[in-house]
């Protein structure tokens, strides 16, 4: 079980759409910092690789009593194309992240945008518009608080 005194959130960001990923991190950062936590960023090529990176981070922490991550924030974007590839990537990425969250009882904020076009992605990622990075960060911060509460260690 991860150390509940961890003060860092691991941000795993799919870099397929660099500007979208960067905007989501910009939106997420104030939420995380306001909660007294810091950020460590790690990139993966696309959203499909996010669950594997989460699993690696969680498993590394399970054997380390000084696990430095309080939770993970998964950020990425999938934009619909001309084939059904979009549907497979969205469904499998979402399912895998939820499976990890439940199996390991580990806080993972889901910030994977699923958009019809780049204009929708830009609007959702923009910190001055929909700011979905901040929403996902708020979710992971709350789940960290809940885990600490249920472990009886709210001092973390």
Backbone as CSV, one residue per row, in Angstrom:
resi,resn,N_x,N_y,N_z,CA_x,CA_y,CA_z,C_x,C_y,C_z
1,UNK,0.855,-1.187,0.000,0.000,0.000,0.000,0.895,1.243,0.000
2,UNK,0.604,2.220,-0.851,1.434,3.420,-0.900,1.442,4.172,0.422
3,UNK,2.530,4.841,0.666,2.686,5.659,1.867,1.703,6.823,1.797
4,UNK,0.837,6.949,2.783,-0.175,8.005,2.764,0.416,9.391,3.036
5,UNK,1.690,9.459,3.350,2.306,10.765,3.553,2.955,11.300,2.279
6,UNK,2.797,10.587,1.173,3.348,11.038,-0.102,2.784,12.409,-0.446
7,UNK,3.622,13.235,-1.022,3.217,14.601,-1.349,3.295,14.902,-2.845
8,UNK,3.470,13.865,-3.656,3.647,14.074,-5.087,2.584,13.321,-5.872
9,UNK,2.057,13.976,-6.888,1.175,13.328,-7.847,1.971,13.101,-9.120
10,UNK,1.943,11.863,-9.585,2.586,11.536,-10.853,1.602,11.865,-11.968
11,UNK,2.003,12.749,-12.864,1.182,13.098,-14.018,1.717,12.306,-15.201
12,UNK,0.913,11.356,-15.659,1.275,10.588,-16.848,0.507,11.203,-17.999
13,UNK,1.250,11.764,-18.935,0.624,12.515,-20.014,0.954,11.918,-21.372
14,UNK,-0.094,11.668,-22.142,0.076,11.210,-23.515,0.484,12.415,-24.353
15,UNK,1.593,12.291,-25.056,2.138,13.423,-25.810,1.758,13.401,-27.291
16,UNK,0.761,12.617,-27.671,0.363,12.559,-29.079,-0.060,13.938,-29.579
17,UNK,-0.766,14.668,-28.735,-1.146,16.055,-29.014,-0.481,16.918,-27.947
18,UNK,0.724,17.385,-28.244,1.535,18.107,-27.256,0.826,19.314,-26.646
19,UNK,0.212,20.141,-27.468,-0.417,21.365,-26.959,-1.593,21.037,-26.030
20,UNK,-2.344,20.011,-26.357,-3.457,19.598,-25.510,-2.928,19.129,-24.156
21,UNK,-1.899,18.285,-24.192,-1.308,17.782,-22.939,-0.773,18.933,-22.091
22,UNK,-0.058,19.846,-22.714,0.503,20.977,-21.971,-0.597,21.835,-21.343
23,UNK,-1.661,22.105,-22.087,-2.759,22.908,-21.537,-3.428,22.204,-20.365
24,UNK,-3.571,20.900,-20.454,-4.197,20.177,-19.348,-3.329,20.229,-18.095
25,UNK,-2.024,20.148,-18.265,-1.122,20.257,-17.115,-1.188,21.658,-16.529
26,UNK,-1.250,22.671,-17.384,-1.374,24.053,-16.896,-2.651,24.196,-16.069
27,UNK,-3.735,23.599,-16.500,-4.981,23.675,-15.747,-4.942,22.888,-14.454
28,UNK,-4.255,21.744,-14.465,-4.201,20.868,-13.293,-3.274,21.392,-12.202
29,UNK,-2.211,22.050,-12.580,-1.157,22.433,-11.631,-1.655,23.255,-10.441
30,UNK,-2.443,24.313,-10.632,-2.894,25.080,-9.461,-3.729,24.260,-8.486
31,UNK,-4.544,23.360,-8.994,-5.372,22.513,-8.130,-4.474,21.637,-7.259
32,UNK,-3.479,21.053,-7.870,-2.563,20.158,-7.153,-1.739,20.941,-6.139
33,UNK,-1.200,22.063,-6.558,-0.381,22.875,-5.650,-1.215,23.449,-4.500
34,UNK,-2.458,23.845,-4.773,-3.336,24.353,-3.704,-3.639,23.284,-2.667
35,UNK,-3.536,22.022,-3.061,-3.759,20.912,-2.131,-2.475,20.554,-1.369
36,UNK,-1.406,21.319,-1.593,-0.144,21.067,-0.898,0.658,19.931,-1.487
37,UNK,0.385,19.600,-2.740,1.079,18.507,-3.402,1.952,19.044,-4.523
38,UNK,2.913,18.252,-4.925,3.769,18.627,-6.049,3.503,17.675,-7.221
39,UNK,4.108,17.984,-8.343,3.888,17.230,-9.579,5.213,16.672,-10.089
40,UNK,5.151,15.429,-10.526,6.231,14.855,-11.325,5.604,14.421,-12.637
41,UNK,6.139,14.899,-13.750,5.573,14.603,-15.064,6.328,13.468,-15.736
42,UNK,5.563,12.595,-16.384,6.138,11.506,-17.160,5.313,11.378,-18.434
43,UNK,5.977,11.272,-19.565,5.246,11.211,-20.824,5.222,9.799,-21.395
44,UNK,4.149,9.528,-22.115,3.998,8.311,-22.899,3.563,8.744,-24.298
45,UNK,3.757,7.868,-25.306,3.445,8.290,-26.675,1.974,8.632,-26.922
46,UNK,1.061,7.834,-26.374,-0.359,8.066,-26.611,-1.185,7.569,-25.446
47,UNK,-2.493,7.743,-25.535,-3.359,7.370,-24.427,-3.368,5.870,-24.159
48,UNK,-3.183,5.069,-25.189,-3.207,3.623,-25.007,-2.097,3.155,-24.072
49,UNK,-1.019,3.910,-23.968,0.107,3.548,-23.112,-0.055,4.026,-21.663
50,UNK,-1.032,4.867,-21.399,-1.230,5.395,-20.046,-1.456,4.287,-19.012
51,UNK,-2.367,3.329,-19.246,-2.586,2.307,-18.217,-1.337,1.494,-17.873
52,UNK,-0.536,1.162,-18.858,0.685,0.399,-18.571,1.649,1.215,-17.715
53,UNK,1.777,2.503,-18.010,2.645,3.363,-17.206,2.106,3.486,-15.781
54,UNK,0.788,3.588,-15.635,0.183,3.626,-14.293,0.500,2.347,-13.535
55,UNK,0.329,1.214,-14.187,0.599,-0.076,-13.542,2.059,-0.161,-13.102
56,UNK,2.971,0.275,-13.955,4.395,0.245,-13.594,4.667,1.090,-12.359
57,UNK,4.093,2.279,-12.314,4.304,3.176,-11.168,3.703,2.592,-9.896
58,UNK,2.509,2.045,-10.011,1.849,1.469,-8.836,2.636,0.269,-8.326
59,UNK,3.014,-0.623,-9.231,3.752,-1.828,-8.812,5.100,-1.485,-8.202
60,UNK,5.769,-0.477,-8.738,7.049,-0.057,-8.160,6.839,0.427,-6.738
61,UNK,5.728,1.111,-6.494,5.436,1.634,-5.164,4.968,0.581,-4.185
62,UNK,4.357,-0.492,-4.677,3.862,-1.528,-3.776,4.989,-2.211,-3.018
63,UNK,6.162,-2.266,-3.630,7.295,-2.918,-2.965,8.187,-1.917,-2.237
64,UNK,7.842,-0.635,-2.299,8.660,0.407,-1.683,7.865,1.075,-0.558
65,UNK,8.268,0.866,0.695,7.512,1.468,1.802,7.546,2.996,1.792
66,UNK,8.418,3.581,0.995,8.517,5.039,0.913,8.004,5.542,-0.434
67,UNK,7.000,4.874,-0.968,6.387,5.235,-2.242,6.144,6.734,-2.267
68,UNK,6.649,7.397,-3.299,6.574,8.851,-3.293,5.338,9.436,-3.961
69,UNK,4.474,8.607,-4.542,3.302,9.143,-5.218,2.039,8.959,-4.386
70,UNK,1.349,10.047,-4.156,0.062,9.988,-3.464,-1.029,9.518,-4.414
71,UNK,-0.847,9.756,-5.700,-1.812,9.366,-6.711,-1.258,9.665,-8.091
72,UNK,-2.043,9.326,-9.084,-1.656,9.521,-10.481,-2.730,10.337,-11.178
73,UNK,-2.292,11.241,-12.028,-3.198,11.993,-12.884,-2.897,11.582,-14.318
74,UNK,-3.868,10.946,-14.969,-3.719,10.456,-16.341,-4.309,11.480,-17.302
75,UNK,-3.471,12.049,-18.156,-3.914,13.082,-19.090,-3.621,12.685,-20.521
76,UNK,-4.579,12.887,-21.385,-4.381,12.586,-22.800,-5.593,13.016,-23.602
77,UNK,-5.550,12.711,-24.891,-6.628,13.107,-25.782,-6.713,12.127,-26.940
78,UNK,-7.938,11.742,-27.257,-8.215,10.920,-28.437,-9.226,11.687,-29.272
79,UNK,-8.913,11.855,-30.551,-9.799,12.572,-31.463,-10.307,11.591,-32.514
80,UNK,-11.619,11.599,-32.721,-12.240,10.671,-33.665,-11.657,10.863,-35.065
81,UNK,-11.367,9.753,-35.693,-10.889,9.764,-37.074,-11.918,9.137,-37.993
82,UNK,-11.429,8.563,-39.079,-12.330,8.004,-40.081,-12.629,6.522,-39.867
83,UNK,-11.984,5.902,-38.882,-12.214,4.479,-38.614,-12.680,4.287,-37.178
84,UNK,-12.920,3.045,-36.798,-13.373,2.759,-35.438,-12.225,2.639,-34.435
85,UNK,-11.011,2.938,-34.847,-9.846,2.912,-33.953,-10.110,3.747,-32.695
86,UNK,-10.730,4.911,-32.874,-11.074,5.818,-31.780,-11.867,5.096,-30.689
87,UNK,-12.892,4.350,-31.111,-13.751,3.654,-30.149,-12.970,2.636,-29.336
88,UNK,-12.094,1.902,-29.983,-11.291,0.890,-29.284,-10.341,1.533,-28.276
89,UNK,-9.650,2.578,-28.691,-8.688,3.249,-27.811,-9.409,3.858,-26.605
90,UNK,-10.507,4.560,-26.844,-11.249,5.184,-25.736,-11.749,4.141,-24.753
91,UNK,-12.396,3.108,-25.266,-12.981,2.080,-24.401,-11.908,1.343,-23.603
92,UNK,-10.858,0.910,-24.255,-9.838,0.119,-23.569,-9.016,0.949,-22.585
93,UNK,-8.723,2.176,-22.923,-7.977,3.036,-22.007,-8.804,3.328,-20.756
94,UNK,-10.057,3.682,-20.949,-10.940,3.961,-19.817,-11.102,2.741,-18.923
95,UNK,-11.369,1.608,-19.535,-11.566,0.382,-18.772,-10.308,0.010,-17.996
96,UNK,-9.165,0.095,-18.639,-7.912,-0.287,-17.981,-7.595,0.622,-16.797
97,UNK,-7.824,1.917,-16.942,-7.564,2.840,-15.838,-8.517,2.567,-14.679
98,UNK,-9.778,2.320,-14.963,-10.733,2.000,-13.896,-10.335,0.690,-13.218
99,UNK,-9.940,-0.301,-13.995,-9.505,-1.574,-13.410,-8.337,-1.370,-12.445
100,UNK,-7.375,-0.552,-12.835,-6.222,-0.279,-11.964,-6.662,0.409,-10.674
101,UNK,-7.528,1.381,-10.810,-8.009,2.131,-9.650,-8.682,1.210,-8.639
102,UNK,-9.533,0.338,-9.131,-10.279,-0.552,-8.245,-9.389,-1.671,-7.710
103,UNK,-8.605,-2.297,-8.582,-7.766,-3.424,-8.162,-6.743,-3.017,-7.104
104,UNK,-6.111,-1.882,-7.315,-5.053,-1.452,-6.388,-5.556,-0.479,-5.320
105,UNK,-6.834,-0.056,-5.410,-7.376,0.957,-4.499,-6.453,2.181,-4.488
106,UNK,-6.149,2.639,-5.680,-5.159,3.696,-5.874,-5.820,4.886,-6.580
107,UNK,-5.620,6.095,-6.085,-6.228,7.270,-6.714,-5.616,7.579,-8.084
108,UNK,-6.438,7.507,-9.101,-6.025,7.882,-10.454,-7.082,8.843,-10.993
109,UNK,-6.661,10.058,-11.307,-7.560,11.031,-11.914,-7.621,10.798,-13.405
110,UNK,-8.817,10.674,-13.937,-9.015,10.375,-15.357,-9.201,11.665,-16.133
111,UNK,-8.162,12.059,-16.850,-8.200,13.267,-17.661,-7.905,12.951,-19.112
112,UNK,-8.575,11.948,-19.644,-8.403,11.591,-21.052,-9.598,12.149,-21.817
113,UNK,-9.328,13.125,-22.656,-10.378,13.737,-23.457,-10.728,12.824,-24.628
114,UNK,-12.009,12.710,-24.909,-12.482,11.952,-26.073,-13.319,12.917,-26.898
115,UNK,-12.759,13.369,-28.009,-13.353,14.477,-28.757,-13.606,14.103,-30.213
116,UNK,-14.559,14.807,-30.794,-14.883,14.607,-32.205,-13.894,15.301,-33.130
117,UNK,-13.276,16.393,-32.641,-12.371,17.165,-33.496,-11.412,17.979,-32.626
118,UNK,-10.441,18.593,-33.272,-9.419,19.351,-32.541,-10.007,20.575,-31.848
119,UNK,-11.017,21.191,-32.430,-11.636,22.368,-31.789,-12.230,21.984,-30.430
120,UNK,-12.901,20.835,-30.357,-13.430,20.370,-29.069,-12.297,20.096,-28.087
121,UNK,-11.234,19.479,-28.555,-10.098,19.162,-27.683,-9.465,20.440,-27.146
122,UNK,-9.257,21.415,-28.023,-8.669,22.690,-27.595,-9.525,23.357,-26.520
123,UNK,-10.845,23.391,-26.732,-11.754,24.024,-25.776,-11.726,23.309,-24.421
124,UNK,-11.703,21.988,-24.425,-11.736,21.218,-23.181,-10.408,21.288,-22.424
125,UNK,-9.319,21.384,-23.157,-8.006,21.438,-22.515,-7.636,22.839,-22.039
126,UNK,-8.169,23.845,-22.663,-7.807,25.238,-22.371,-8.169,25.590,-20.927
127,UNK,-7.176,26.020,-20.129,-7.452,26.401,-18.734,-8.432,27.565,-18.599
128,UNK,-8.601,28.347,-19.653,-9.522,29.476,-19.614,-10.894,29.145,-20.182
129,UNK,-11.098,27.887,-20.554,-12.401,27.477,-21.071,-12.944,26.313,-20.230
130,UNK,-12.986,25.120,-20.763,-13.562,23.976,-20.030,-12.638,23.458,-18.922
131,UNK,-11.337,23.604,-19.085,-10.335,23.284,-18.061,-10.496,21.873,-17.477
132,UNK,-10.512,20.880,-18.352,-10.687,19.490,-17.917,-9.471,18.974,-17.143
133,UNK,-8.312,19.577,-17.336,-7.146,19.209,-16.529,-7.382,19.497,-15.061
134,UNK,-7.984,20.646,-14.771,-8.309,21.003,-13.383,-9.367,20.064,-12.812
135,UNK,-10.347,19.679,-13.614,-11.381,18.760,-13.140,-10.781,17.409,-12.751
136,UNK,-9.906,16.893,-13.597,-9.273,15.598,-13.299,-8.369,15.714,-12.073
137,UNK,-7.680,16.840,-11.936,-6.822,17.048,-10.765,-7.663,17.132,-9.493
138,UNK,-8.796,17.803,-9.566,-9.696,17.883,-8.415,-10.151,16.486,-7.998
139,UNK,-10.443,15.651,-8.979,-10.897,14.285,-8.678,-9.807,13.477,-7.987
140,UNK,-8.576,13.537,-8.486,-7.521,12.730,-7.868,-7.185,13.253,-6.474
141,UNK,-7.199,14.562,-6.285,-6.944,15.120,-4.954,-8.013,14.643,-3.968
142,UNK,-9.265,14.635,-4.396,-10.337,14.172,-3.508,-10.195,12.685,-3.187
143,UNK,-9.807,11.895,-4.174,-9.638,10.457,-3.933,-8.453,10.193,-3.004
144,UNK,-7.424,11.005,-3.083,-6.304,10.892,-2.139,-6.806,11.186,-0.723
145,UNK,-7.617,12.237,-0.589,-8.185,12.571,0.722,-9.035,11.426,1.261
146,UNK,-9.845,10.837,0.411,-10.694,9.716,0.845,-9.859,8.514,1.277
147,UNK,-8.830,8.197,0.507,-7.971,7.069,0.882,-7.330,7.332,2.240
148,UNK,-6.841,8.534,2.450,-6.226,8.875,3.740,-7.243,8.778,4.866
149,UNK,-8.450,9.220,4.603,-9.508,9.139,5.616,-9.775,7.680,5.999
150,UNK,-9.947,6.843,5.001,-10.273,5.443,5.279,-9.107,4.672,5.871
151,UNK,-7.897,5.164,5.660,-6.743,4.544,6.291,-6.514,5.122,7.678
152,UNK,-7.315,6.135,8.057,-7.202,6.720,9.387,-5.981,7.591,9.555
153,UNK,-5.450,8.070,8.442,-4.233,8.884,8.499,-4.449,10.148,7.707
154,UNK,-5.209,11.048,8.261,-5.518,12.291,7.586,-4.402,13.323,7.698
155,UNK,-3.322,12.989,8.388,-2.228,13.936,8.596,-1.330,14.072,7.384
156,UNK,-1.429,13.137,6.410,-0.534,12.968,5.286,-0.169,14.122,4.512
